[in-house]
Amino acid sequence: MLRIGTRGSKLALVQANMVAGLLGGACEIVILKTSGDRIQDRSLADVGGKGLFVKELEDALLAERIDLAVHSMKDVPVALPAGLEIAALLPREDPRDVFVSVTAKSLTELPQGARVGTSSVRREAQLRRVRPDLDCVLLRGNVDTRLAKLDAGGMDAMLLALAGLKRLGLAHRATQMLDFLPALAQGAIGIEVREDDARARAAIAPLDDPQTQTALACERAFQEALGGSCRSPMAGLARVTGDRVAFDGEVLAPDGSDHVRTHIEAASSDAAQAGRDAGLGIRARAAAWLDL
């Protein structure tokens, strides 16, 4: 039996059960509460970053209390603890962000000063770039909690990842698809294992999606080259077509007043190097906005 470690949110459990279903054999779901789940009154950027959603899972892997950890890859730091690796990536879901509101049909229809919820420094910067007149409100919690706050009138709108809504069967709540570049690795599910656990590695090998591996190799190399943290408003998306990869990335001023954008294309086999080159190419111009 393989023990699958996961956070306890509804979305995390859906993703862990997706993996269990794909494995087909006997699996045990082990729920672990992470620091990111416990701390709800502050932004992740102020308390240690998105890595707070994976630390306890990685500790459990290293202690051999679980055999697999299932992650939303946008939460996984580029540098992994010694002895661990992301050994498989599921096919990526739609990576786009969406605008969700019960009072406005689009972002442009929101009145001046409307309250828009988000916990992402990237989304806030992108929002301020196009609508600096709006009031950005810190919004933490799982998807259901966030939607409940919206429905109760606690804010006028919010920005969410379409992938999470789709996996929860809530895609109908998306009011408008946004053309913002998404978080790096958004929409991808990764499975982390111990490097020396041959049984777990063999079990998940058939689940690995080559296109998602190529795209995330590019995106995570971009992030690594910039040296930024979750305090840095950065975004990017790699698209794989045949044996080619095309990447668009950007780093923004936190207040949305400026940004630096890059585009690069390469052979899929060179995806990681292309992402690295894209990051290094704009690093000097974006240095003021990076948490170096």
Secondary structure, 3 states (H helix, E strand, C coil): CEEEEECCCHHHHHHHHHHHHHHCCCEEEEECCCHHHHCCCCCHHHHCCHHHHCHHHHHHHHCCCCCEEEEEHHHCCCCCCCCEEEEEECCCCCCCEEEEECCCCCHHHCCCCCEEEECCHHHHHHHHHHCCCCEEEECCCCHHHHHHHHHCCCCCEEEEEHHHHHHCCCHHHCCEECCCCCCCCCCCEEEEEECCCHHHHHHHHHHCCHHHHHHHHHHHHHHHHHCCCCCCCEEEEEEEECCEEEEEEEEECCCCCCEEEEEEEEEHHHHHHHHHHHHHHHHHHHHHHCCC
